Amino acid sequence: MPSEPRNAADTALSGVGTVANRALQIATQFGNDTYNASDRATAAVEVDGLFQQTVGLLNTQYGGRYIFGGFKDSTAPFDANGAYQGDPGVRTVEIAPGLYQTASIDANTIIKGGSGGVDLMKTLSDLSVALKSNNGDAIRASVDNINSAISQVAVGRTQAGMAQDAFQSAVTTAQTAASDETVKLGKLLDADILDASTRLASAQYALNATLTAAAKTMSLSLVDKL
C-alpha cells in the first residue's frame, strides 16, 4: 500500500490513466476497417478487462476509507457496472485561520464527467459494445471521448498533488512557529515564564491541530509528517 494518501490517489489515478491510454490505442487500432468482426470481438474482451480494472482502481481504500467516494467514504464508490455510488462532496481542511484547502478528489467530475465532461466508464462500455458489434464508425467515434477522459484524469492527479503540497506547507509553517516559540522561551529567562509558556503551548496547539486535521481528512500518519 502506498505510504501516504497522495501516493494512494496518485497511484490509482495513474493506473486509470494507463487504462484509458490503452483503450485509446485499441480504439485507434481497431477503428481501422482492415480488422474483422472476430478481431474486434477479441479486442472487446480486453476492453472489458480494462473496465473492471478501472473499477478496482477507483475503489482504492486508504486508512479504512474509500478515497474517491466524497463524503460517502465507508462504501465502495463504484459498482461493478461503473455506476457512481458516492456523492459530489469535496472535503476541505482549514490549513490556516480562514484558509481552507481541498482535501479530496471529486470523482463524479474527474471520472463521470459530472460537470459537463466525459463519463470514462460509459466510454469504455460503449467501446466494448462497438467492438462486439463490429461497428467501425462507433469505434472511431470513441477516440475523442477517450482523449477527453485522459485529460480529466490528469487534472485529478494535479489536484491531488496540489492539495498534499498545501498540507505539507501548513505543517511546516506550524512546526516553524512552534520551534520559534521554543527558542524565544529559552531566551526570555527574565520574562514572565507563565506568559512565555502560554505562547509556546499555543504554537504547539496550532501545530497539533494542523496535523490532526490533515490526519483525519487524509488519513496521514503523524509519524511520517514529523
C-alpha positions as CSV (number, residue, x, y, z in Angstrom):
1,M,0.0,0.0,0.0
2,P,1.3,3.5,-0.8
3,S,2.8,5.3,2.3
4,E,0.5,8.3,2.2
5,P,-2.8,9.4,0.7
6,R,-1.2,11.5,-2.0
7,N,0.6,8.4,-3.3
8,A,-2.6,6.3,-2.9
9,A,-4.7,8.8,-5.0
10,D,-1.9,9.4,-7.5
11,T,-1.2,5.7,-7.9
12,A,-4.8,4.9,-8.5
13,L,-5.3,7.8,-11.0
14,S,-2.1,6.9,-12.7
15,G,-3.5,3.4,-13.2
16,V,-6.7,4.8,-14.5
17,G,-4.7,6.9,-16.9
18,T,-2.8,3.9,-18.1
19,V,-6.1,2.1,-18.7
20,A,-7.5,5.0,-20.7
21,N,-4.4,5.2,-22.8
22,R,-4.6,1.5,-23.6
23,A,-8.3,1.9,-24.5
24,L,-7.3,4.8,-26.8
25,Q,-4.7,2.5,-28.5
26,I,-7.4,-0.2,-29.0
27,A,-9.9,2.3,-30.4
28,T,-7.4,3.8,-32.8
29,Q,-6.1,0.4,-34.0
30,F,-9.4,-1.4,-34.3
31,G,-11.2,1.6,-35.8
32,N,-9.3,0.6,-39.0
33,D,-11.7,-1.5,-41.1
34,T,-9.0,-3.9,-42.1
35,Y,-9.9,-5.7,-38.8
36,N,-12.8,-8.1,-39.0
37,A,-15.6,-8.9,-36.5
38,S,-13.6,-11.7,-34.9
39,D,-10.6,-9.4,-34.3
40,R,-12.7,-6.7,-32.8
41,A,-14.5,-9.2,-30.6
42,T,-11.2,-10.3,-29.1
43,A,-10.3,-6.7,-28.5
44,A,-13.6,-6.2,-26.7
45,V,-12.6,-8.8,-24.2
46,E,-9.5,-6.7,-23.3
47,V,-11.6,-3.6,-23.0
48,D,-14.0,-5.4,-20.6
49,G,-10.9,-6.3,-18.5
50,L,-9.8,-2.7,-18.6
51,F,-13.2,-1.6,-17.4
52,Q,-13.1,-3.9,-14.4
53,Q,-9.5,-2.9,-13.7
54,T,-10.7,0.7,-13.6
55,V,-13.5,-0.1,-11.2
56,G,-10.9,-1.7,-8.8
57,L,-8.6,1.3,-9.0
58,L,-11.4,3.7,-8.3
59,N,-12.4,1.7,-5.2
60,T,-9.0,2.2,-3.7
61,Q,-9.0,2.5,0.1
62,Y,-6.6,4.3,2.4
63,G,-6.8,4.3,6.2
64,G,-10.1,2.3,6.1
65,R,-11.9,4.7,3.8
66,Y,-12.6,4.9,0.1
67,I,-10.7,7.9,-1.2
68,F,-12.9,8.6,-4.2
69,G,-16.3,8.4,-2.5
70,G,-16.7,12.1,-1.5
71,F,-18.4,12.2,2.0
72,K,-19.7,8.6,1.5
73,D,-16.3,7.0,2.2
74,S,-17.4,3.9,4.0
75,T,-18.7,2.0,1.0
76,A,-17.2,1.4,-2.5
77,P,-18.0,4.4,-4.7
78,F,-18.2,2.4,-8.0
79,D,-20.2,-0.7,-8.5
80,A,-19.4,-3.5,-11.0
81,N,-21.2,-1.7,-13.8
82,G,-19.3,1.6,-13.2
83,A,-22.1,3.5,-11.6
84,Y,-21.0,6.0,-9.1
85,Q,-22.4,5.3,-5.6
86,G,-20.5,8.2,-3.8
87,D,-21.5,11.8,-3.7
88,P,-20.1,15.0,-5.1
89,G,-18.9,16.3,-1.7
90,V,-15.4,17.6,-1.5
91,R,-13.6,17.6,1.8
92,T,-11.7,20.6,3.0
93,V,-9.3,21.3,5.8
94,E,-8.5,24.7,7.5
95,I,-4.8,24.9,7.0
96,A,-4.5,28.4,8.3
97,P,-7.0,30.8,10.0
98,G,-9.8,31.2,7.4
99,L,-7.9,29.4,4.7
100,Y,-9.3,26.1,3.5
101,Q,-7.7,23.6,1.2
102,T,-9.5,20.9,-0.8
103,A,-8.6,17.5,0.6
104,S,-10.4,15.0,-1.7
105,I,-10.9,14.3,-5.4
106,D,-14.3,14.8,-6.9
107,A,-14.6,11.5,-8.8
108,N,-18.1,12.5,-10.0
109,T,-16.4,15.2,-12.1
110,I,-13.0,13.6,-12.9
111,I,-14.3,10.1,-13.8
112,K,-18.0,10.5,-14.5
113,G,-17.8,14.0,-16.2
114,G,-20.4,15.4,-13.8
115,S,-19.7,19.0,-14.8
116,G,-20.2,18.6,-18.5
117,G,-17.2,16.3,-19.1
118,V,-16.9,12.8,-20.4
119,D,-18.0,9.7,-18.5
120,L,-15.0,7.4,-18.7
121,M,-16.9,4.3,-17.5
122,K,-19.6,4.8,-20.2
123,T,-16.9,5.5,-22.8
124,L,-15.2,2.2,-22.0
125,S,-18.5,0.4,-22.0
126,D,-19.5,1.9,-25.3
127,L,-16.2,1.0,-26.9
128,S,-16.7,-2.6,-25.9
129,V,-20.2,-2.7,-27.4
130,A,-18.9,-1.1,-30.6
131,L,-16.2,-3.7,-30.9
132,K,-18.5,-6.6,-30.2
133,S,-21.0,-5.3,-32.8
134,N,-18.2,-4.7,-35.4
135,N,-19.2,-1.1,-35.7
136,G,-16.3,0.7,-37.1
137,D,-17.9,4.2,-37.0
138,A,-18.7,3.8,-33.3
139,I,-15.2,2.6,-32.5
140,R,-13.7,5.6,-34.3
141,A,-16.1,8.0,-32.6
142,S,-14.9,6.8,-29.2
143,V,-11.4,8.2,-29.7
144,D,-12.3,11.8,-28.9
145,N,-14.2,10.8,-25.7
146,I,-11.2,8.7,-24.5
147,N,-8.9,11.6,-25.1
148,S,-11.1,13.9,-23.0
149,A,-11.3,11.3,-20.3
150,I,-7.5,11.1,-20.2
151,S,-7.3,14.9,-19.8
152,Q,-9.8,14.7,-16.9
153,V,-7.8,12.1,-15.1
154,A,-4.7,14.3,-15.5
155,V,-6.5,17.2,-13.9
156,G,-7.4,14.9,-10.9
157,R,-3.8,13.9,-10.4
158,T,-2.7,17.6,-10.4
159,Q,-5.4,18.5,-7.8
160,A,-4.3,15.6,-5.6
161,G,-0.7,16.8,-5.7
162,M,-1.6,20.5,-5.1
163,A,-3.7,19.6,-2.1
164,Q,-1.0,17.5,-0.4
165,D,1.6,20.2,-1.1
166,A,-0.6,22.7,0.7
167,F,-0.9,20.4,3.7
168,Q,2.8,19.9,3.8
169,S,3.4,23.7,3.7
170,A,0.9,24.2,6.5
171,V,2.6,21.6,8.7
172,T,6.0,23.1,8.0
173,T,4.7,26.5,8.9
174,A,3.2,25.3,12.2
175,Q,6.4,23.4,13.0
176,T,8.5,26.5,12.4
177,A,6.2,28.6,14.6
178,A,6.4,26.1,17.5
179,S,10.2,25.9,17.1
180,D,10.5,29.8,17.2
181,E,8.4,29.9,20.4
182,T,10.7,27.3,22.0
183,V,13.8,29.4,21.1
184,K,12.1,32.6,22.5
185,L,11.2,30.8,25.7
186,G,14.8,29.9,26.2
187,K,16.0,33.4,25.8
188,L,13.4,35.0,28.0
189,L,14.7,33.8,31.3
190,D,13.8,37.1,33.0
191,A,10.4,37.3,31.3
192,D,7.1,36.2,32.7
193,I,7.5,32.4,32.4
194,L,3.8,31.8,32.5
195,D,3.2,34.1,29.6
196,A,6.1,32.6,27.6
197,S,4.9,29.1,28.3
198,T,1.4,30.0,27.3
199,R,2.6,31.3,23.9
200,L,4.6,28.1,23.4
201,A,1.6,26.0,24.3
202,S,-0.5,28.0,21.8
203,A,2.1,27.4,19.0
204,Q,2.3,23.7,19.8
205,Y,-1.5,23.5,19.8
206,A,-1.6,25.1,16.4
207,L,0.9,22.5,15.1
208,N,-1.1,19.6,16.6
209,A,-4.4,21.0,15.2
210,T,-2.9,21.2,11.7
211,L,-1.5,17.7,11.9
212,T,-4.7,16.2,13.4
213,A,-6.9,17.9,10.7
214,A,-4.8,16.5,7.9
215,A,-4.7,13.1,9.6
216,K,-8.4,12.9,10.0
217,T,-9.2,14.1,6.5
218,M,-6.4,12.3,4.5
219,S,-5.6,9.5,7.0
220,L,-2.0,10.7,7.2
221,S,0.4,9.1,9.6
222,L,1.7,11.8,12.0
223,V,4.9,9.9,12.4
224,D,5.5,10.3,8.6
225,K,5.0,14.0,8.9
226,L,7.3,14.7,11.9
